[in-house]
Amino acid sequence: MTFENDDILQSILDSLDRVKHIRPEEIPDIELYMDQVTTFMGTRLKNTTRNPQEDKILTKTMINNYAKNDLLPPPVKKKYSREHVLVLIFIYYYKGIMSISDIQTILKPITDEFFQKEDGFKLEDIYNEVFSLEEGEVEFLKKDIADKFHKAGNTFTDMPEENQKFLQMFSFICMLSFDVYVKKLIIEKLIDTYKEENQPAADKGHHRKS
């Protein structure tokens, strides 16, 4: 049996159909204590983890560290608003591919400008706008993954059957990994460019002298 004959592709595509973001209206419209926040996040995002029954989505230590690193605005009287939860969702998706410093770079301008804004464009509007792209992006990803899968199935066709399936799977993993690697480089480049363009003039002058 070759890699192509396996039903793994359908399983992967089916799993992508189950990727759903948390909608703002699904977040309790009351302020939450930390335990309630971790429970909510764990319940709603557990299916995005590798081991849903074991992996922790969010812990008290994580929340405290995010606050210490200026990623998350401080709670009010130990209570967290819907907007706190929205920020935590962004952090959750970013932390697998970005450093804490990079997450801070891209989130702080958002929280400084739009967190708990009383009128005009708000953090929730940004969240909705970004995640509205999800459905189209998932369909694009499904096609791209299927193309890579079939390309991998055409590699190592001259190898003995006992080696062929593993090597084709290895090819598939390599293509997916290269895709992630390149996109991570692009993200880092964008963040570095933003930091350079928004660096205070005094710091730029010091940097040039050094």
C-alpha positions as a Markdown table, in Angstrom:
| # | Residue | x | y | z |
|---|---|---|---|---|
| 1 | Met | 0.0 | 0.0 | 0.0 |
| 2 | Thr | 1.4 | 3.4 | -1.0 |
| 3 | Phe | 1.0 | 6.7 | 0.8 |
| 4 | Glu | -1.6 | 7.8 | -1.9 |
| 5 | Asn | -3.8 | 4.8 | -1.1 |
| 6 | Asp | -4.2 | 5.7 | 2.5 |
| 7 | Asp | -7.2 | 7.6 | 3.8 |
| 8 | Ile | -5.0 | 10.1 | 5.7 |
| 9 | Leu | -5.7 | 12.9 | 3.4 |
| 10 | Gln | -9.5 | 12.8 | 4.0 |
| 11 | Ser | -8.8 | 12.6 | 7.7 |
| 12 | Ile | -6.7 | 15.8 | 7.5 |
| 13 | Leu | -9.2 | 17.7 | 5.4 |
| 14 | Asp | -12.0 | 16.6 | 7.8 |
| 15 | Ser | -10.0 | 18.0 | 10.7 |
| 16 | Leu | -9.7 | 21.4 | 9.0 |
| 17 | Asp | -13.4 | 21.6 | 8.7 |
| 18 | Arg | -13.6 | 21.4 | 12.4 |
| 19 | Val | -11.3 | 24.4 | 12.9 |
| 20 | Lys | -13.6 | 27.1 | 14.1 |
| 21 | His | -12.7 | 30.3 | 15.9 |
| 22 | Ile | -14.5 | 31.6 | 19.0 |
| 23 | Arg | -17.1 | 34.2 | 18.0 |
| 24 | Pro | -17.3 | 37.2 | 20.3 |
| 25 | Glu | -21.0 | 36.6 | 21.0 |
| 26 | Glu | -20.0 | 33.2 | 22.4 |
| 27 | Ile | -17.9 | 34.8 | 25.1 |
| 28 | Pro | -19.8 | 35.5 | 28.3 |
| 29 | Asp | -21.0 | 39.1 | 28.4 |
| 30 | Ile | -19.9 | 39.4 | 32.0 |
| 31 | Glu | -16.6 | 39.9 | 33.7 |
| 32 | Leu | -14.8 | 36.6 | 34.6 |
| 33 | Tyr | -12.4 | 35.5 | 37.3 |
| 34 | Met | -9.2 | 33.8 | 36.2 |
| 35 | Asp | -10.5 | 30.3 | 36.8 |
| 36 | Gln | -13.5 | 31.0 | 34.6 |
| 37 | Val | -11.3 | 32.3 | 31.8 |
| 38 | Thr | -9.1 | 29.2 | 31.8 |
| 39 | Thr | -12.2 | 27.0 | 31.9 |
| 40 | Phe | -13.8 | 28.8 | 29.0 |
| 41 | Met | -10.7 | 28.8 | 26.9 |
| 42 | Gly | -10.0 | 25.2 | 27.7 |
| 43 | Thr | -13.5 | 24.1 | 26.7 |
| 44 | Arg | -13.7 | 26.0 | 23.5 |
| 45 | Leu | -10.2 | 25.4 | 22.1 |
| 46 | Lys | -9.3 | 21.9 | 23.4 |
| 47 | Asn | -9.9 | 20.4 | 19.9 |
| 48 | Thr | -7.1 | 22.6 | 18.5 |
| 49 | Thr | -4.5 | 20.7 | 20.6 |
| 50 | Arg | -2.6 | 17.6 | 19.8 |
| 51 | Asn | -3.9 | 15.8 | 22.8 |
| 52 | Pro | -7.3 | 17.3 | 23.7 |
| 53 | Gln | -7.7 | 15.4 | 26.9 |
| 54 | Glu | -4.3 | 16.3 | 28.3 |
| 55 | Asp | -3.0 | 19.5 | 26.8 |
| 56 | Lys | -3.6 | 22.8 | 28.7 |
| 57 | Ile | -4.9 | 25.7 | 26.6 |
| 58 | Leu | -4.3 | 28.3 | 29.3 |
| 59 | Thr | -3.2 | 28.3 | 32.9 |
| 60 | Lys | -3.0 | 30.9 | 35.6 |
| 61 | Thr | 0.7 | 31.0 | 35.3 |
| 62 | Met | 0.4 | 31.8 | 31.5 |
| 63 | Ile | -2.1 | 34.6 | 32.2 |
| 64 | Asn | 0.2 | 36.1 | 34.8 |
| 65 | Asn | 3.2 | 35.9 | 32.5 |
| 66 | Tyr | 1.3 | 37.6 | 29.6 |
| 67 | Ala | 0.4 | 40.4 | 32.0 |
| 68 | Lys | 4.0 | 40.8 | 33.2 |
| 69 | Asn | 5.2 | 40.9 | 29.6 |
| 70 | Asp | 2.7 | 43.6 | 28.7 |
| 71 | Leu | 0.8 | 41.3 | 26.3 |
| 72 | Leu | -2.4 | 41.4 | 28.3 |
| 73 | Pro | -3.9 | 44.5 | 29.9 |
| 74 | Pro | -4.3 | 44.1 | 33.7 |
| 75 | Pro | -7.6 | 42.8 | 35.0 |
| 76 | Val | -9.9 | 45.2 | 36.9 |
| 77 | Lys | -10.4 | 43.9 | 40.5 |
| 78 | Lys | -9.2 | 40.5 | 39.4 |
| 79 | Lys | -11.9 | 40.2 | 36.7 |
| 80 | Tyr | -11.4 | 39.9 | 33.0 |
| 81 | Ser | -13.6 | 41.3 | 30.3 |
| 82 | Arg | -14.7 | 39.9 | 26.9 |
| 83 | Glu | -11.9 | 42.0 | 25.4 |
| 84 | His | -9.3 | 40.3 | 27.7 |
| 85 | Val | -10.5 | 37.0 | 26.3 |
| 86 | Leu | -10.2 | 38.2 | 22.7 |
| 87 | Val | -6.6 | 39.2 | 23.4 |
| 88 | Leu | -5.9 | 35.8 | 24.9 |
| 89 | Ile | -7.3 | 34.1 | 21.8 |
| 90 | Phe | -4.9 | 36.1 | 19.6 |
| 91 | Ile | -2.0 | 35.2 | 21.9 |
| 92 | Tyr | -3.0 | 31.5 | 21.9 |
| 93 | Tyr | -2.8 | 31.4 | 18.1 |
| 94 | Tyr | 0.4 | 33.4 | 17.9 |
| 95 | Lys | 2.5 | 31.7 | 20.6 |
| 96 | Gly | 3.2 | 28.6 | 18.5 |
| 97 | Ile | 5.0 | 30.6 | 15.8 |
| 98 | Met | 6.1 | 33.9 | 17.4 |
| 99 | Ser | 8.3 | 34.9 | 20.3 |
| 100 | Ile | 6.8 | 36.7 | 23.3 |
| 101 | Ser | 8.7 | 39.8 | 22.1 |
| 102 | Asp | 7.2 | 39.6 | 18.6 |
| 103 | Ile | 3.7 | 39.1 | 20.0 |
| 104 | Gln | 4.1 | 42.1 | 22.1 |
| 105 | Thr | 5.2 | 44.1 | 19.1 |
| 106 | Ile | 2.1 | 43.4 | 17.1 |
| 107 | Leu | -0.5 | 43.3 | 19.9 |
| 108 | Lys | 0.5 | 46.3 | 22.0 |
| 109 | Pro | -0.4 | 48.9 | 19.3 |
| 110 | Ile | -3.8 | 47.2 | 19.1 |
| 111 | Thr | -4.5 | 47.1 | 22.9 |
| 112 | Asp | -3.1 | 50.6 | 23.3 |
| 113 | Glu | -5.5 | 52.0 | 20.7 |
| 114 | Phe | -8.6 | 49.9 | 20.8 |
| 115 | Phe | -8.8 | 48.0 | 24.1 |
| 116 | Gln | -11.9 | 48.9 | 26.0 |
| 117 | Lys | -12.6 | 51.9 | 23.7 |
| 118 | Glu | -16.0 | 53.3 | 24.4 |
| 119 | Asp | -16.9 | 54.4 | 20.9 |
| 120 | Gly | -15.7 | 54.1 | 17.3 |
| 121 | Phe | -13.7 | 51.2 | 16.0 |
| 122 | Lys | -13.1 | 48.6 | 18.8 |
| 123 | Leu | -11.0 | 45.5 | 19.5 |
| 124 | Glu | -14.0 | 43.3 | 18.8 |
| 125 | Asp | -14.3 | 44.9 | 15.3 |
| 126 | Ile | -10.7 | 44.0 | 14.6 |
| 127 | Tyr | -11.2 | 40.5 | 15.8 |
| 128 | Asn | -14.3 | 40.0 | 13.6 |
| 129 | Glu | -12.6 | 41.5 | 10.6 |
| 130 | Val | -9.5 | 39.2 | 10.9 |
| 131 | Phe | -11.4 | 36.0 | 11.6 |
| 132 | Ser | -13.9 | 36.7 | 8.8 |
| 133 | Leu | -11.1 | 35.6 | 6.5 |
| 134 | Glu | -11.1 | 32.2 | 8.0 |
| 135 | Glu | -13.6 | 30.3 | 5.9 |
| 136 | Gly | -11.9 | 31.3 | 2.6 |
| 137 | Glu | -8.5 | 30.6 | 4.0 |
| 138 | Val | -9.5 | 27.1 | 5.1 |
| 139 | Glu | -10.8 | 26.3 | 1.7 |
| 140 | Phe | -7.5 | 27.5 | 0.1 |
| 141 | Leu | -5.5 | 25.5 | 2.7 |
| 142 | Lys | -7.4 | 22.3 | 1.9 |
| 143 | Lys | -6.6 | 22.6 | -1.8 |
| 144 | Asp | -3.0 | 23.4 | -1.1 |
| 145 | Ile | -2.6 | 20.5 | 1.3 |
| 146 | Ala | -4.3 | 18.1 | -1.1 |
| 147 | Asp | -1.9 | 19.2 | -3.9 |
| 148 | Lys | 1.1 | 18.7 | -1.7 |
| 149 | Phe | -0.2 | 15.3 | -0.6 |
| 150 | His | -0.6 | 14.1 | -4.2 |
| 151 | Lys | 2.9 | 15.4 | -5.1 |
| 152 | Ala | 4.3 | 13.5 | -2.2 |
| 153 | Gly | 2.5 | 10.4 | -3.3 |
| 154 | Asn | 4.5 | 10.6 | -6.6 |
| 155 | Thr | 7.9 | 10.5 | -4.9 |
| 156 | Phe | 10.1 | 7.5 | -4.3 |
| 157 | Thr | 8.0 | 5.3 | -6.6 |
| 158 | Asp | 11.0 | 3.1 | -7.4 |
| 159 | Met | 11.6 | 2.3 | -3.8 |
| 160 | Pro | 10.6 | -1.1 | -2.3 |
| 161 | Glu | 7.1 | -1.1 | -0.9 |
| 162 | Glu | 8.3 | -1.4 | 2.7 |
| 163 | Asn | 10.1 | 1.9 | 2.4 |
| 164 | Gln | 7.9 | 3.7 | 0.0 |
| 165 | Lys | 5.0 | 4.7 | 2.2 |
| 166 | Phe | 7.2 | 6.2 | 5.0 |
| 167 | Leu | 9.4 | 8.1 | 2.5 |
| 168 | Gln | 6.3 | 9.6 | 0.8 |
| 169 | Met | 5.0 | 10.6 | 4.2 |
| 170 | Phe | 8.4 | 12.2 | 4.9 |
| 171 | Ser | 8.2 | 14.1 | 1.6 |
| 172 | Phe | 4.7 | 15.4 | 2.6 |
| 173 | Ile | 6.0 | 16.5 | 6.0 |
| 174 | Cys | 9.0 | 18.2 | 4.4 |
| 175 | Met | 6.8 | 20.2 | 2.0 |
| 176 | Leu | 4.5 | 21.3 | 4.8 |
| 177 | Ser | 7.4 | 22.2 | 7.0 |
| 178 | Phe | 9.1 | 24.3 | 4.3 |
| 179 | Asp | 5.8 | 26.1 | 3.9 |
| 180 | Val | 5.6 | 26.9 | 7.6 |
| 181 | Tyr | 9.3 | 27.9 | 7.6 |
| 182 | Val | 9.0 | 30.4 | 4.8 |
| 183 | Lys | 5.8 | 31.9 | 6.2 |
| 184 | Lys | 7.5 | 32.3 | 9.6 |
| 185 | Leu | 10.4 | 34.1 | 7.9 |
| 186 | Ile | 7.9 | 36.4 | 6.3 |
| 187 | Ile | 6.2 | 37.1 | 9.6 |
| 188 | Glu | 9.5 | 37.9 | 11.3 |
| 189 | Lys | 10.5 | 40.2 | 8.4 |
| 190 | Leu | 7.2 | 42.1 | 8.6 |
| 191 | Ile | 7.6 | 42.5 | 12.4 |
| 192 | Asp | 11.2 | 43.6 | 12.1 |
| 193 | Thr | 10.3 | 46.2 | 9.4 |
| 194 | Tyr | 7.5 | 47.5 | 11.6 |
| 195 | Lys | 9.9 | 47.8 | 14.6 |
| 196 | Glu | 12.5 | 49.6 | 12.5 |
| 197 | Glu | 10.0 | 52.0 | 11.0 |
| 198 | Asn | 8.5 | 52.8 | 14.4 |
| 199 | Gln | 11.7 | 52.9 | 16.4 |
| 200 | Pro | 12.2 | 56.3 | 18.2 |
| 201 | Ala | 14.5 | 58.6 | 16.3 |
| 202 | Ala | 16.9 | 58.8 | 19.2 |
| 203 | Asp | 17.2 | 55.0 | 19.2 |
| 204 | Lys | 17.8 | 54.9 | 15.5 |
| 205 | Gly | 20.6 | 57.4 | 15.8 |
| 206 | His | 22.2 | 55.4 | 18.6 |
| 207 | His | 21.8 | 52.2 | 16.5 |
| 208 | Arg | 23.6 | 53.8 | 13.5 |
| 209 | Lys | 26.5 | 55.0 | 15.7 |
| 210 | Ser | 27.0 | 51.5 | 17.2 |
